[in-house]
């Protein structure tokens, strides 16, 4: 396989986003690609400190730049092989002047994010509900597969509507796989956490007025009600006494726990919606 060498005299002019990484929208083969550089925007002390929290407390993978790249590339392959839409990867290239263990070149997909489409109040509610229903089918299939395989890498560690793109053919492309959970015995718990994370994002996006409708659609079209019910146990009755105590303290002392779309209030509202269904 021939390797194409890419040279950029002024990479900064192509900066797309700086968010813990550097993302550059670079010219590539008559169009564009996204060059993701996994290091440089934080100090090594910050990387090491975050890694300690991830590994020792949160049961997650390392935050170190090379580790995040390895994790993301492995997850992309896993998700793609399982039939989920993710960014394409260009592997037959090299970038001059950057350590090859610190970057990856991805396809550029100029499509809107689900968070933006669901948040457009000028779009009729039924159209926005249809977008959410379409995502629910993909979402549930991944959750079921993660639990069946005991595969924590199929759970989105950073579940948020801003990490889902809506494609022209109606498909849903998901991204941001730099960190994942590690324990195969806790996959159901991780799925519950992801469900609440996405529903929190949904509530903040559509607002209080429309959230009940979206919650009703979730209950109506997400096939596994037992898994939806488990989110309440995850939030309030974790079998691990240490985690149960930590969340009880969190609910009492953290002001964010009282917000309308905190994971606790979302878990309560989902439980109520299930009881009413």
Backbone torsions as a table, in degrees:
resi	resn	phi	psi	omega
1	UNK	NA	126.6	179.3
2	UNK	-78.5	134.0	179.3
3	UNK	-98.6	126.5	178.4
4	UNK	-88.7	128.3	-179.9
5	UNK	-92.9	125.0	178.6
6	UNK	-103.3	132.5	177.3
7	UNK	-122.3	134.7	177.8
8	UNK	-129.6	111.5	-178.2
9	UNK	-69.0	-32.5	-179.7
10	UNK	-139.6	82.4	-176.3
11	UNK	-63.6	-30.1	-176.7
12	UNK	-61.3	-27.3	179.8
13	UNK	-69.4	-13.4	-179.7
14	UNK	-102.6	8.9	-176.2
15	UNK	-59.8	125.8	179.3
16	UNK	-102.1	-41.5	-176.1
17	UNK	-162.1	143.1	174.0
18	UNK	-124.0	110.4	-172.8
19	UNK	-144.2	41.7	-171.1
20	UNK	101.4	-22.7	170.4
21	UNK	-125.4	176.9	168.5
22	UNK	-113.8	123.7	176.3
23	UNK	-113.0	128.3	-178.4
24	UNK	-121.6	131.6	172.9
25	UNK	-90.6	103.4	-171.2
26	UNK	-110.4	147.6	174.5
27	UNK	-65.8	137.6	-175.0
28	UNK	-158.4	117.6	174.1
29	UNK	50.1	48.2	176.7
30	UNK	81.9	-0.1	177.0
31	UNK	-141.5	-133.1	-179.7
32	UNK	-136.7	158.7	170.8
33	UNK	-139.8	167.8	177.9
34	UNK	-111.3	117.0	175.0
35	UNK	-91.4	116.9	-179.4
36	UNK	-107.3	119.3	178.5
37	UNK	-107.5	122.4	-169.0
38	UNK	-87.0	1.8	-178.7
39	UNK	-134.1	165.9	169.6
40	UNK	110.9	-23.6	-175.9
41	UNK	-92.0	-7.0	176.2
42	UNK	-132.4	162.8	176.5
43	UNK	-77.5	159.5	177.9
44	UNK	-65.4	-29.3	175.4
45	UNK	-63.5	-42.4	178.2
46	UNK	-61.9	-43.5	178.2
47	UNK	-60.5	-45.1	-177.5
48	UNK	-67.1	-40.8	-179.8
49	UNK	-64.4	-44.7	178.4
50	UNK	-63.6	-37.8	179.1
51	UNK	-62.4	-41.5	178.4
52	UNK	-59.4	-44.8	178.5
53	UNK	-64.0	-43.2	179.8
54	UNK	-60.5	-51.2	-171.1
55	UNK	-77.1	-43.6	-172.7
56	UNK	-85.5	-27.6	-174.2
57	UNK	-111.9	-44.6	-168.4
58	UNK	-98.2	-0.4	-178.9
59	UNK	58.2	38.2	179.5
60	UNK	-115.2	171.3	178.9
61	UNK	-79.6	172.3	-175.0
62	UNK	-64.4	149.9	176.5
63	UNK	-96.5	-1.7	-179.4
64	UNK	-64.1	144.7	-172.4
65	UNK	-53.2	-50.2	-177.9
66	UNK	-65.0	-36.8	179.3
67	UNK	-67.1	-40.4	179.0
68	UNK	-64.0	-38.8	176.9
69	UNK	-63.9	-47.0	179.7
70	UNK	-60.3	-43.3	179.7
71	UNK	-62.5	-45.8	-177.4
72	UNK	-64.8	-42.9	-179.6
73	UNK	-65.1	-39.6	178.2
74	UNK	-65.3	-40.7	180.0
75	UNK	-68.1	-39.4	177.9
76	UNK	-57.5	-45.4	179.0
77	UNK	-64.9	-43.6	-179.7
78	UNK	-60.9	-49.3	-178.8
79	UNK	-65.5	-42.6	-179.2
80	UNK	-63.2	-44.8	179.7
81	UNK	-63.7	-27.1	178.7
82	UNK	-84.3	-0.9	175.6
83	UNK	94.7	14.4	179.2
84	UNK	-99.0	148.6	-176.1
85	UNK	-83.1	124.9	178.8
86	UNK	-139.7	171.8	178.7
87	UNK	-63.9	140.4	171.2
88	UNK	-72.8	155.1	-175.9
89	UNK	-122.2	131.2	175.5
90	UNK	-96.1	113.6	-175.7
91	UNK	-105.4	-11.1	-176.8
92	UNK	-95.3	37.0	-178.6
93	UNK	-134.7	159.0	171.0
94	UNK	-134.0	148.7	179.4
95	UNK	-114.4	122.4	-177.9
96	UNK	-65.5	131.9	172.5
97	UNK	87.7	1.6	179.5
98	UNK	-124.9	132.0	177.3
99	UNK	-53.6	123.1	-176.2
100	UNK	-62.8	-16.7	178.3
101	UNK	-85.3	4.3	-175.4
102	UNK	-121.1	5.4	-179.0
103	UNK	-143.1	163.9	171.8
104	UNK	-148.2	151.1	-179.5
105	UNK	-113.7	118.5	-175.0
106	UNK	-112.9	157.5	174.1
107	UNK	-63.5	148.0	175.3
108	UNK	-95.4	123.3	-176.9
109	UNK	-118.5	101.6	-178.0
110	UNK	-84.3	67.1	-178.7
111	UNK	-123.0	153.3	-179.2
112	UNK	-71.7	153.4	176.2
113	UNK	-86.7	153.5	-179.7
114	UNK	-60.4	-34.9	179.8
115	UNK	-60.9	-37.8	-178.2
116	UNK	-72.5	-40.1	-178.1
117	UNK	-70.9	-42.1	-179.9
118	UNK	-71.2	-22.1	-178.9
119	UNK	-87.3	-2.5	-178.7
120	UNK	-84.6	98.3	-175.8
121	UNK	-67.6	-18.9	178.1
122	UNK	-75.3	-15.9	175.4
123	UNK	-80.1	133.3	-179.1
124	UNK	-53.0	142.3	-177.1
125	UNK	-56.4	-40.9	-177.2
126	UNK	-62.3	-36.5	177.3
127	UNK	-65.6	-40.3	179.7
128	UNK	-69.7	-37.5	176.4
129	UNK	-64.2	-36.9	179.1
130	UNK	-64.7	-38.9	176.6
131	UNK	-61.5	-42.2	179.6
132	UNK	-67.7	-40.4	178.1
133	UNK	-60.9	-41.0	178.6
134	UNK	-62.3	-39.9	178.9
135	UNK	-68.2	-36.5	-178.5
136	UNK	-56.1	-37.5	-179.4
137	UNK	-65.1	-44.6	178.7
138	UNK	-66.5	-42.2	-178.3
139	UNK	-59.7	-50.6	-178.1
140	UNK	-64.1	-40.5	-179.0
141	UNK	-60.0	-39.5	179.1
142	UNK	-68.7	-43.2	178.7
143	UNK	-60.4	-45.0	-179.7
144	UNK	-62.5	-40.0	-179.8
145	UNK	-68.5	-39.7	178.3
146	UNK	-60.3	-44.6	-179.8
147	UNK	-69.3	-42.8	-179.7
148	UNK	-60.3	-41.3	-176.7
149	UNK	-90.5	-5.9	-171.4
150	UNK	52.1	49.6	-173.8
151	UNK	-115.2	96.9	-177.4
152	UNK	-65.8	-20.6	-179.3
153	UNK	-71.6	-12.0	174.9
154	UNK	-88.2	2.5	175.0
155	UNK	-100.2	132.8	-179.3
156	UNK	-79.9	112.7	-178.6
157	UNK	-65.5	-30.8	-177.6
158	UNK	-117.6	60.6	-175.4
159	UNK	-66.2	119.0	-175.9
160	UNK	-163.4	144.2	179.6
161	UNK	-61.7	-21.6	179.6
162	UNK	-75.3	-5.7	178.0
163	UNK	-105.8	23.5	177.3
164	UNK	-132.2	127.3	174.3
165	UNK	-105.1	146.9	176.3
166	UNK	-101.9	119.3	-175.0
167	UNK	-87.0	165.6	-177.0
168	UNK	-62.1	-32.2	-178.9
169	UNK	-85.3	7.0	179.5
170	UNK	90.3	-0.7	178.2
171	UNK	-77.8	171.9	-177.5
172	UNK	-124.8	118.3	178.5
173	UNK	-99.4	128.7	-177.9
174	UNK	-113.6	149.5	-176.4
175	UNK	-151.5	176.3	-177.7
176	UNK	81.8	79.2	-177.0
177	UNK	-121.2	32.6	-174.6
178	UNK	-69.8	-29.2	179.5
179	UNK	-133.4	145.7	179.0
180	UNK	-139.5	166.5	172.8
181	UNK	-78.8	160.0	-172.3
182	UNK	-111.9	-32.3	-170.7
183	UNK	-77.8	125.0	176.7
184	UNK	-75.8	-19.7	-178.5
185	UNK	-85.3	-6.1	-175.9
186	UNK	-118.2	21.2	-173.4
187	UNK	-61.4	-41.5	179.9
188	UNK	-60.3	-40.4	177.2
189	UNK	-62.0	-42.9	-179.5
190	UNK	-66.1	-37.0	177.2
191	UNK	-64.0	-43.4	178.3
192	UNK	-59.5	-42.5	177.7
193	UNK	-60.5	-42.9	-179.9
194	UNK	-65.7	-41.2	178.5
195	UNK	-57.4	-47.4	179.3
196	UNK	-65.1	-36.2	179.3
197	UNK	-63.2	-44.8	179.1
198	UNK	-67.5	-38.8	179.6
199	UNK	-68.7	-34.7	172.2
200	UNK	-58.6	-48.8	179.1
201	UNK	-60.8	-40.2	178.9
202	UNK	-62.0	-46.0	-179.5
203	UNK	-61.2	-44.5	179.2
204	UNK	-64.3	-29.6	-176.2
205	UNK	-80.3	-47.3	-174.3
206	UNK	-90.0	-18.9	178.0
207	UNK	86.6	164.5	-175.0
208	UNK	-60.0	-38.4	-174.9
209	UNK	-61.3	-42.0	-174.4
210	UNK	-98.8	-9.1	-172.2
211	UNK	-61.8	-37.8	-178.9
212	UNK	-60.9	-37.3	178.5
213	UNK	-66.0	-43.1	179.2
214	UNK	-67.4	-36.1	177.9
215	UNK	-66.0	-40.4	178.2
216	UNK	-63.1	-39.7	176.9
217	UNK	-65.0	-35.7	177.7
218	UNK	-61.9	-48.1	-179.9
219	UNK	-65.2	-36.9	-176.7
220	UNK	-72.6	-34.0	-169.4
221	UNK	-116.8	-8.6	173.3
222	UNK	-85.9	116.5	-167.5
223	UNK	-66.4	-30.2	-171.0
224	UNK	-98.5	89.8	-179.4
225	UNK	-69.0	-29.7	177.1
226	UNK	-61.5	-39.1	178.8
227	UNK	-69.5	-38.9	176.0
228	UNK	-62.1	-41.0	179.0
229	UNK	-64.8	-32.0	-177.9
230	UNK	-64.4	-21.8	178.6
231	UNK	-61.1	-32.5	179.0
232	UNK	-69.4	-41.1	176.3
233	UNK	-64.7	-39.1	177.6
234	UNK	-57.9	-43.3	-175.6
235	UNK	-78.1	-33.3	-170.0
236	UNK	-121.3	-18.6	-173.4
237	UNK	-140.5	46.2	179.6
238	UNK	-58.8	134.8	-179.6
239	UNK	-65.2	-21.1	176.0
240	UNK	-78.6	114.9	-174.8
241	UNK	-62.9	-30.1	179.6
242	UNK	-68.7	-46.2	178.7
243	UNK	-66.5	-37.8	179.0
244	UNK	-62.2	-43.5	178.3
245	UNK	-66.5	-41.9	-179.0
246	UNK	-61.1	-41.2	-179.5
247	UNK	-72.6	-33.1	175.9
248	UNK	-63.8	-42.1	177.2
249	UNK	-65.7	-42.4	179.2
250	UNK	-56.9	-44.4	-178.8
251	UNK	-64.4	-30.8	-175.3
252	UNK	-83.6	-35.6	-170.1
253	UNK	-107.7	-17.7	-176.6
254	UNK	-94.3	125.3	179.9
255	UNK	-65.5	-31.2	-178.9
256	UNK	-65.3	-24.5	179.4
257	UNK	-66.7	-19.8	-179.2
258	UNK	-91.9	-5.7	-177.9
259	UNK	-67.6	152.0	-176.2
260	UNK	-54.6	-34.6	-176.6
261	UNK	-113.6	33.8	169.5
262	UNK	-69.1	162.0	-179.6
263	UNK	-61.9	-30.2	-179.4
264	UNK	-71.0	-46.1	-179.8
265	UNK	-70.0	-34.0	175.9
266	UNK	-65.7	-41.1	177.7
267	UNK	-61.6	-41.3	178.0
268	UNK	-62.8	-44.5	-176.3
269	UNK	-69.1	-36.3	176.6
270	UNK	-66.1	-40.8	178.7
271	UNK	-62.6	-40.6	178.2
272	UNK	-66.4	-40.3	179.2
273	UNK	-65.2	-38.1	177.5
274	UNK	-66.0	-40.0	-180.0
275	UNK	-66.0	-28.6	-177.4
276	UNK	-88.6	-10.1	-174.3
277	UNK	-78.7	NA	NA
